[in-house]
Amino acid sequence: MSSTTDGAGAPPRPAAELRDVRFAYQGGCDVLDLPALTIGRGERCFLHGPSGSGKTTLLGLLAGVLVPRTGTVQVLGTTLSALSSGARDRFRAEHLGYVFQMFNLIPYLSVRENITLPCRLSPARRARLRGVDANIEAAQLAARLEIAELLDQPVTALSVGQQQRVGVARALIGAPELVVCDEPTSALDSDRRDRFLELLFARCDEAGSALVFVSHDLSLATRFQRTVALPELNTAAGREMVG
């Protein structure tokens, strides 16, 4: 695994760098054609585009869940396609917080167990708690997300909005260096959405985490440092929109 710096005294590499990335699902045409994209350390990036423009695919590539057909995806200086599937899983557990569009909660675990899962999987995530017990950290996150009373409930007993907040807490625990969020506010009312964004930004600022946030709600874009628009593949807007 490559280093996340360029050598002694050199600044750290960006949180993510993508070059000439193309991706197609098995037997299909390209769903993503991305010439270049760089996400800086600590940067807040808002990503939007029409359905089918490859937003969720791009997050999957950043997380190492997917591997590009061509091109290079580097996260924290590591080329993900050079890793085995198991090594990508370990890298993701150590360095990334991922809020999945469909939440991807473990149905046989409680809310508390789902939130603390990254810290059980990754010693590095546990270490970044700086001696705080993962259960205490989970309770604090749950309180901020207004699900504290649900910690011992099975996630299958929760509403969609509650499950979404469990997924957010799981992504934030242990100060990951890159947080990627796929429509994380879609099931929240406006007040909870605003409180969630305050928590998300505060946690990322405290940890110096980069944030890539996908949403169809363009009213949120002004809260981010940069906006990236993914066009529909093969439209006239073409490759320049994401360069």
C-alpha positions in Angstrom: 0.0 0.0 0.0 1.5 3.4 -1.0 2.1 6.1 1.5 -0.3 9.0 1.9 2.5 11.6 1.7 5.1 12.3 -1.0 8.0 12.0 1.4 9.5 13.7 4.4 8.3 17.3 4.7 6.1 17.0 1.7 2.4 17.9 2.0 -0.1 15.1 2.1 -1.6 14.0 -1.2 -5.2 15.0 -2.0 -8.0 12.9 -0.4 -8.8 11.6 -3.8 -7.5 11.8 -7.4 -9.3 10.3 -10.4 -7.8 10.3 -13.9 -9.3 9.1 -17.1 -11.8 6.9 -15.3 -14.4 4.8 -17.2 -16.7 2.4 -15.6 -19.4 0.0 -17.0 -21.4 -2.6 -15.3 -21.0 -6.1 -16.7 -22.2 -6.4 -20.3 -23.2 -2.7 -20.5 -22.1 0.6 -21.8 -20.0 3.1 -19.8 -22.1 4.7 -17.1 -19.2 7.0 -16.0 -16.6 8.7 -18.1 -14.5 11.0 -15.9 -11.4 12.7 -17.2 -10.2 14.2 -14.0 -11.4 15.0 -10.5 -9.4 15.9 -7.4 -10.8 16.2 -3.9 -8.5 18.1 -1.5 -7.9 17.1 2.1 -10.7 18.6 4.3 -12.7 19.8 1.2 -16.5 19.8 1.1 -17.6 18.8 -2.3 -21.3 18.7 -3.5 -21.9 16.3 -6.3 -25.1 16.4 -8.4 -26.4 15.3 -11.8 -29.4 13.7 -13.5 -30.4 10.1 -12.8 -28.0 7.8 -14.6 -25.1 10.3 -14.6 -22.9 8.0 -12.4 -23.1 9.7 -9.0 -23.5 6.5 -7.0 -21.0 4.8 -9.2 -18.4 7.5 -8.5 -18.9 7.0 -4.8 -18.5 3.3 -5.2 -15.2 3.9 -7.0 -14.0 6.2 -4.3 -14.8 3.6 -1.6 -13.2 0.8 -3.5 -16.5 -1.1 -3.7 -16.1 -0.8 -7.5 -13.0 -0.9 -9.7 -12.7 1.2 -12.9 -12.7 -0.4 -16.3 -9.9 2.0 -17.2 -8.1 4.9 -15.5 -6.8 5.5 -12.0 -8.6 6.1 -8.6 -6.3 7.1 -5.8 -7.6 7.7 -2.3 -5.2 9.1 0.3 -2.3 8.3 -2.1 -3.3 4.6 -2.5 -4.3 3.2 -5.9 -7.4 1.2 -5.1 -7.3 -1.0 -8.1 -3.8 -2.3 -7.1 -5.3 -3.8 -4.0 -7.1 -7.1 -3.6 -10.8 -7.1 -2.8 -10.0 -7.9 0.9 -7.4 -5.2 1.1 -9.9 -2.7 -0.4 -12.4 -3.7 2.3 -9.8 -3.2 5.0 -8.7 0.2 3.5 -12.4 1.3 3.4 -12.9 0.3 7.0 -9.8 2.2 8.2 -10.1 5.4 6.2 -13.6 5.9 4.8 -17.1 6.7 6.2 -19.8 5.7 3.7 -23.4 6.6 3.9 -25.0 4.3 1.4 -28.2 5.3 -0.4 -29.9 2.0 0.7 -28.2 2.3 4.2 -26.6 -1.2 4.1 -27.2 -1.8 7.8 -26.7 -5.3 9.2 -30.2 -6.5 10.0 -29.3 -8.9 12.8 -27.3 -6.2 14.7 -28.8 -3.6 17.0 -28.6 0.2 16.3 -25.6 0.4 18.7 -23.8 -2.5 17.1 -24.3 -1.1 13.6 -22.9 2.3 14.6 -19.8 0.8 16.3 -19.1 -1.7 13.6 -16.3 0.3 11.9 -14.4 0.5 15.2 -14.7 -3.3 15.7 -13.4 -3.9 12.2 -10.6 -1.4 12.2 -8.0 -0.8 15.0 -7.2 2.6 13.3 -10.8 3.7 13.7 -10.7 2.7 17.4 -7.4 4.5 17.9 -8.9 7.7 16.5 -11.4 7.7 19.3 -8.4 8.6 21.6 -9.4 6.4 24.4 -13.1 7.1 24.3 -15.1 3.8 24.4 -16.9 3.2 21.0 -20.2 2.7 22.8 -19.9 6.1 24.4 -19.1 7.7 21.1 -22.0 5.9 19.5 -24.3 7.2 22.1 -23.1 10.8 21.6 -23.6 10.6 17.8 -27.0 9.0 18.3 -28.1 11.8 20.7 -27.0 14.4 18.1 -29.0 12.5 15.5 -32.1 12.1 17.7 -32.0 8.3 17.9 -30.5 7.8 21.3 -33.5 6.0 22.6 -33.2 3.4 19.8 -29.6 2.2 20.5 -30.7 -1.2 21.8 -33.4 -1.7 19.2 -32.9 -3.9 16.1 -32.5 -1.8 13.0 -35.3 -3.7 11.3 -37.7 -2.1 13.8 -36.8 1.4 12.6 -38.4 3.8 10.1 -36.6 4.7 6.9 -35.5 8.0 8.3 -34.2 6.4 11.5 -32.3 3.8 9.6 -30.7 6.6 7.5 -29.5 8.3 10.7 -28.0 5.1 11.9 -26.1 4.9 8.7 -24.8 8.4 9.1 -23.6 7.7 12.7 -21.8 4.6 11.5 -20.1 6.6 8.8 -18.9 9.3 11.2 -17.6 7.2 14.1 -13.8 7.0 14.4 -13.0 10.2 12.4 -12.6 8.7 8.8 -10.3 10.8 6.5 -12.9 10.7 3.7 -16.6 10.7 4.1 -18.9 9.9 1.1 -22.6 10.4 1.4 -25.2 9.2 -1.1 -28.5 11.1 -0.7 -28.1 11.2 3.1 -30.9 13.7 3.7 -33.6 12.2 1.4 -35.7 10.8 4.3 -35.2 13.8 6.7 -37.5 16.8 7.2 -36.0 20.2 6.8 -35.2 20.8 10.5 -33.5 17.4 11.0 -31.7 17.9 7.7 -30.2 21.2 8.9 -29.2 19.7 12.2 -27.7 16.7 10.5 -25.6 19.0 8.2 -24.4 21.0 11.2 -23.2 17.7 12.8 -21.7 16.4 9.5 -19.7 19.6 8.9 -18.6 19.9 12.5 -17.3 16.3 12.6 -15.5 16.6 9.3 -13.9 19.9 10.4 -12.8 18.4 13.7 -11.2 15.4 11.9 -10.0 17.2 8.8 -12.1 14.8 6.8 -12.8 15.4 3.1 -16.5 15.2 2.3 -18.2 14.1 -1.0 -21.9 14.6 -0.7 -24.4 13.5 -3.4 -27.9 15.0 -3.5 -30.6 16.0 -5.9 -31.4 18.9 -3.6 -29.5 21.8 -5.3 -30.5 24.2 -2.5 -27.8 22.5 -0.4 -25.0 23.3 -2.8 -24.2 26.7 -1.4 -23.2 25.1 1.9 -20.3 23.4 0.3 -16.9 24.7 -0.9 -17.2 23.3 -4.4 -19.9 21.9 -6.6 -19.3 19.2 -9.2 -21.9 18.5 -11.9 -21.9 15.1 -13.6 -23.5 15.3 -17.0 -25.4 12.5 -18.6 -22.9 10.4 -20.5 -22.4 11.5 -24.1 -24.3 14.8 -23.7 -22.9 17.9 -25.4 -21.7 19.3 -22.0 -19.3 16.4 -22.1 -16.2 15.9 -20.3 -15.4 19.5 -19.5 -18.0 19.7 -16.7 -16.0 17.5 -14.4 -12.5 18.4 -15.4 
